Amino acid sequence: MLDRDGFRPNVGIILLNQRSQVFWGKRIRTHSWQFPQGGIDRGENPEQAMFRELHEEVGLHPQHVQVLARTRDWLRYEVPDRFIRRDARGHYKGQKQIWFLLQLVGHDWDLNLRATNHPEFDAWRWNDYWVPLDVVVEFKRGVYEMALTELSRFVPRCEFRFDARPEQRNRYLRGGLHQRDLLAGQPAESASFLAGGGIPSCASRPGVPFELPPGATFEPDPQTSFGLDAPTKKA
């Protein structure tokens, strides 16, 4: 189902845990990482498609999440010809997406990468909100930056992490969101702490077991302490 400009309607999902880290999935049999996403079927609205894709790709149901926000308009990216089937060239240009920001209210072990017979991911981890764009396929990076920037103001503030290192800000934000934007709306003491290079985060919950969904592997983010002080169990 394409619109008159050759873009297929699609949804993207940014899923937060209780620390406001995001679900980061490794595409099956590749070295690229991405957020869950998928096409909108005929007769579906974006929210219905989002819940369907949420279950198909990560095994979650509506009761496992809370919808925090969605992008106001469609965000578009074009797909290079080499990634388009030959019989679709000239008709299909790319994707137009509505992005949803979700809060996980269930547990890590509710995630299941093998909820269907056609899994999209073979590994996952929780990552800081500003994901490393250099591991995302190049033609999607602009949309990721726009979606993360637009939805960042809906991220629970007490959980928001900010990497103060200039090289990391440039790598993740690539000029799209600056420190002044991150400080806007923060309490005075938080803004001062952030401006000074601090990295606030809510305390982890010691003793809470961390379990992986069936078939998943977990790769702790070396920039955070998550996963380093909690037991892990492979399926």
C-alpha positions, 0 to 999 in steps of 0.5 A, a space after each residue: 500500500 503506497 501513497 501517491 508519492 511512492 511512500 509506504 505508511 509505517 510505524 516506528 516504536 521507541 520503547 522506554 524502560 523504567 530508567 528511560 533507556 530505550 529498547 535497542 534491537 539487532 536485526 537478525 543476521 546483520 550488524 545493524 541495530 534499530 528500533 522496532 518498526 513495520 508497515 501499516 496494513 490496509 484498514 489499520 490506523 497507526 495505533 493499531 499497527 503499532 500494537 500489532 508490530 509491538 507484539 510481532 517484533 518484541 512479543 509485548 501486548 497493550 497491557 505491557 506498555 503505556 503510550 506516552 506520545 507520538 509524532 505529530 506528522 509523518 516522517 519520511 525516508 527514501 530507500 536507495 535503489 539497491 535496496 528496492 526490488 527491481 520490479 518495485 523501482 519507479 513506484 516505491 520510494 521509501 517509508 513515511 512513519 508515525 513514531 510512538 514513544 512507549 513506557 514499559 509497565 511490564 517486565 523485561 522477561 515479557 519481551 519475546 523476540 520469537 513471538 512469531 515465526 519470522 523474527 526481526 531481531 536476534 539480540 537486544 539491549 537497553 541503551 541510553 536514549 540518544 542511541 548511536 546513529 552510526 550503527 543504524 543503516 545510513 538512510 534511516 538516520 535522519 528520521 531517527 534523529 527527528 523522532 528522538 528529538 521530537 519525542 524527547 520532551 515526553 521522556 520522564 525527566 528524572 530518568 533522562 541521561 545526558 552524556 556530557 562528552 562533546 564527541 558523544 553529543 556530536 556522534 549521537 545528536 549530529 547537530 539536531 539537538 543541542 545542550 540548550 534544548 536538553 536544559 530547557 524546562 529542567 529545574 534550576 538545580 538539574 539544569 546547573 548539574 547538566 550544564 556542568 557535565 553531570 549525568 543524572 539517573 535514578 538509582 537502580 534497583 539492586 536485587 531485582 533479577 534481570 531475565 532475557 526473553 527466549 532466544 535473546 542475548 544481552 549486550 550491556 552498554 559500556 557507557 552505562 552501569 545497567 547490566 553490570 550490577 545485576 545478574 543476567 540469564 540467557 535463555 
